[in-house]
Structure formats: C-alpha cells, structure tokens
C-alpha cells in the first residue's frame, strides 16, 4: 500500500446515526425493565401499602445485608464481571479473567472531540506502552489532539477521520508525538490481520490493544449486553476504533473482550465500556503501538 494513498472504503472515526431499531441482544434487559416498571405501577396502585409494612421490610433488608447481599447475587451465577476501580458489573454472572483497567496505564473513558476515535486509541496505547514499568514520576501524558491535527493536515479534510492507517502509523514511527515522548526507544505500531496471532493476543491479553470494527448504528445500543462483531466488513459503514482492556467469559462459556469507548461515561454501554464477541472469522483489525 502506498503510504500517500487513501484506502477505498469507509473512514475511521465517524459516529453512526442513532439506531431506530432495538438491539435483539438486549431483549432480556428490556424485558426485565418492562417487568420492573409494571411491578412499580402495581405497587403505586395499592395505595401505599408498602409504607405500612416499612418496618418489617427494613428488618428484612438488614438481614439481607448481613448475609453479604446474597439476594442480589441469587440467579446470577458465580463470579460477577466486575471491572476495576469500583465500576459496575455487567450483572449476568460472567467473570473477568484479565483486566488492564486496574493497571493505572489507561485512564477513564473520555468524550472524544468530533471524529477522533482513531487518534484517541493510538495515543492512549502509545502512552501506556511508554509508561509501563516506569515509576509514576516518569510517566508522560500524551495529547490525542496532536495526532488528530496531523491527520487532518494530511487528509485535508474538515474532520479528523481517516481511511489509511499508515497516516498515524508513520507519524508515530517518524515523528512521535511532538515534544511529549522521550528518547528511550523509537515508537512503532504493529497492525495485524493474522487470525492465529489475534486469537493468541485475545486469549492472553498480555498488553492493551486497539481494535477497529464497523460502526453499525446497533452498536450504540449494546448496553450491558455483548455486541457480536459481524463476520464481514463493508465498504459503506464507517469504522470505529476502541481500546481492548479486559477479557472474560460468561456462565455458559461465551468468551468476550471488554472495550473502552470514547463517547463518555453516561450515554454508552456500562459507564463507557462494552463487551465484544469476536468470531474466529470476524472482520476486525487489531494494532498496538510500542517502543523498540
């Protein structure tokens, strides 16, 4: 591929239009919510009978707390999928087996500026690679906007999305992130479509990874469910980059990775995180910046 040529197909970074169709993966969650709303309305219709037995309910609540919240765990199975730093679990009995959110190398989800997801992921991974194994006093914070502005200058576009991954890769290799990265080693980026290597990386998750997927509108509605990455990329739908920071497994044996998005913490997924199921023949790309 010529480094100066744009690839055919969609750009990386644009956010999809809001989905008008419900995500079928989240139907159980919607059923539970509808049931809870119906139960709440029924309780209101009984004219406040719940208040009359308030003392008895309080005693019962204290007893449940004393049993370590067993009532909350009932029916969910073993080992809740709980990310680090007190984030909410996914609430379906799945367990987290590798978790980089506790490493201190990657911060909390941000709300990206415009279509800068690719720059966010490249920069945060490069920062994590640089800071790894260094004392906190030597850590460096890198600005994704430096890379985003370079990409915009190269593509001559109004936005910050791009089709050619060689643009950020070559900038990181040849320039770095101006004035922010020290001289210890030269920054590199590895991009892989090798399925065997991908499987090994996702099984071990020995480092945080970047992943590029098609940005279908239904992805926005993943919520607490698991988004199944489609088997085939298309040349119409924009692509989206995310940070892969954890891996886990459901009670019934479905393996997933946990990705950090860059759409804030209140409107997407589980406080800005989501789970992805990656089929062996799925269409996605992974990459990881590092220092030689």
Residue, then its C-alpha position, 0 to 999 in steps of 0.5 A: x500500500x502506498x503510504x500517500x494513498x487513501x484506502x477505498x472504503x469507509x473512514x475511521x472515526x465517524x459516529x453512526x446515526x442513532x439506531x431506530x431499531x432495538x438491539x435483539x441482544x438486549x431483549x432480556x434487559x428490556x424485558x426485565x425493565x418492562x417487568x420492573x416498571x409494571x411491578x412499580x405501577x402495581x405497587x403505586x396502585x395499592x395505595x401505599x401499602x408498602x409504607x405500612x409494612x416499612x418496618x418489617x421490610x427494613x428488618x428484612x433488608x438488614x438481614x439481607x445485608x448481613x448475609x453479604x447481599x446474597x439476594x442480589x447475587x441469587x440467579x446470577x451465577x458465580x463470579x460477577x464481571x466486575x471491572x476495576x476501580x469500583x465500576x459496575x458489573x455487567x450483572x449476568x454472572x460472567x467473570x473477568x479473567x484479565x483486566x488492564x483497567x486496574x493497571x493505572x496505564x489507561x485512564x477513564x473513558x473520555x468524550x472524544x472531540x468530533x471524529x477522533x476515535x482513531x487518534x484517541x486509541x493510538x495515543x492512549x496505547x502509545x502512552x501506556x506502552x511508554x509508561x509501563x514499568x516506569x515509576x509514576x514520576x516518569x510517566x508522560x501524558x500524551x495529547x490525542x489532539x496532536x495526532x488528530x491535527x496531523x491527520x487532518x493536515x494530511x487528509x485535508x479534510x474538515x474532520x479528523x477521520x481517516x481511511x489509511x492507517x499508515x497516516x498515524x502509523x508513520x507519524x508515530x514511527x517518524x515523528x512521535x508525538x511532538x515534544x511529549x515522548x522521550x528518547x528511550x526507544x523509537x515508537x512503532x505500531x504493529x497492525x495485524x490481520x493474522x487470525x492465529x496471532x489475534x486469537x493468541x493476543x485475545x486469549x492472553x491479553x498480555x498488553x492493551x490493544x486497539x481494535x477497529x470494527x464497523x460502526x453499525x448504528x446497533x452498536x450504540x445500543x449494546x448496553x450491558x449486553x455483548x455486541x457480536x462483531x459481524x463476520x464481514x466488513x463493508x465498504x459503506x459503514x464507517x469504522x470505529x476504533x476502541x481500546x481492548x482492556x479486559x477479557x472474560x467469559x460468561x456462565x455458559x462459556x461465551x468468551x468476550x473482550x471488554x472495550x473502552x469507548x470514547x463517547x463518555x461515561x453516561x450515554x454508552x454501554x456500562x459507564x463507557x465500556x462494552x463487551x465484544x464477541x469476536x468470531x474466529x472469522x470476524x472482520x476486525x483489525x487489531x494494532x498496538x503501538x510500542x517502543x523498540 
